[in-house]
Amino acid sequence: MMGSKVSWKRRVTRAAYILVFNVVLWIAIPSLLGEVLSQTLPSTPLSSASFIYAFGAVITALQTLAALTEGMAVSVPFNSGGYIASAYYIWAATEGGNLSFSTSGLNIALGFAPIVFLLMLPALFGAVRMPILFLLEQSEVARAIPDEI
């Protein structure tokens, strides 16, 4: 919870796990996928190593900083920023759900924007949820009323 005390040992351990997980999720897997896609779709953003490393580094840094500042007010912008960056990464990597390529004189266009919106929805929901949860935890409304006998 945001308002409860969190030890530095827990923060550092959680940040280390998040760092490793994010490097695998946002850098290693897209790099492998980009290598495969670069042969058939050379114009996709995933075929660019700089795109993958830049977004992977931003998302990983924001989420790691959020874990290191867990329980503090400064963790809210880090969390929300990480969610927004991951949603934009999904949007940019899929080119907004519109992929087009040509092979052997044949032009092919794929439109799957609704699926991309569904993939982005959890990240955007998290970006909105974090500040609201923090504000609710700081207000009297969210605090439990002690039982008096």
N, C-alpha and C positions, 0 to 999 in steps of 0.2 A: 504494500500500500504506500501511497505517497506520503502520508503524514506520520507513519510509524518509523521508528529508528531502525536503520540498516547499518550493519557493521561494514567496515572497509574490506575485511576479508571476503565477505559475501559479494560486495561490489566488484572487487578485482577478479574473483573467481568467475562470476557471471560475465564480466566483460571479456575475459579470456575465452570462454566458451562461445560467446557471441561473435568475437573476432574470427575464430576458426570457422564457425558455421557460415558466417557471411562471406568469408574468402572463398569457401567451397561453393556456396549458393550463387553469389553474384559475380565471381571472377572465374573460377575453375570450370564450372559447368558451362557457362556461356562461351568461354574460350574454346572448349571442345566442340560445342554446338556451332560456333562460328567457323571453325575449321571445316566442318562438314558442309555447312551452308555456303561457304565462300566458293565452293566448286560449282554449285548450281545457281546460287543467287549472289553474284559478286557485289551487288549494290546495296545489300541489307546492312544496317548499322552493326549487326553482330559479326559481320566479316571484318570489321575494323577493330583492331586490338586496342587502340587508344580510346575508343568509345567504351569498351568493356572495362578497361582499367580505370578510366576516369569516373564512371558512374559507380563501379564497384568500390572504389576508394571512398567516394563521398558517402555512399550508403553505409559502408562498414564503419567509417569514422563517426558518423552521426549516431549510429546505434551503439557503438562501443562507448562513446561519451555519455550517452543516455544511461547505459548500465553503470558507468562509474559515478554518475551523479544521481543515482536512484534515491528517491525520497526527498530530493531537493527541488526547489522551484525551477532551477535551470534545466532540469531533465525534461521538462515539458516541451520546450522548443526543439531540443535534440530529438526527442521521440517523434514529434509531429513532422519535423524536417526529414527524418529518416523515412517515415511513411510516404510523404509527398515525393521524395526523391525516388523511392522504389516504384511508386505509381507512374511517375514520368518515365522511368527506365523501361517499364513494360510498354508504355505507349510509344516511346521512341524506337525501341527494339523491333516492334511489330509495324512500325511506320503508321500508327494509328489504325491498324486493322486493314490496311490496303497494301498488299504486296503485288507488284507487277514485275514480270521479267519476260525476256524473249529468248527463245532458243530455236535454232534452225529456221529462222524466219517466222516463227509462230509467237505471237504476243499473248501472254497469259496474265490475267489480272484476278487476284483473289481478294474478296472483300469479306472480312470477318470482324467488323467493328463491334457488334454486340458481344462477341466472345471476349474481346479485349476489354470492353467496359466491365464485364463480369470479373475478369482477372484483376482489374484495378480497384474494384469496389471494396474489398477488405482493407487495402492500404489507405484508401481515402476515408473510409469509416474510422480507421484507427487514428488518422490525423485529426479528425474532428472530435473523437472520443477522448483523447488524452487531455486536452485543456479543460473539457467539461468535467471529467473525473477529478482532476486536480482542484478545480474550483468547488466542486461539491464536497470533497473531503476537507476543504478548508472552512466550509461554512457550517453553521449550526444545524442545517437541515440534515446533513449526512451523519452527524454524530449520534450515536445511540444514547437514548435517555436512560440514565441509571435507574434501576429499580429501587424505590424507597419503601421501606416497610413501616 
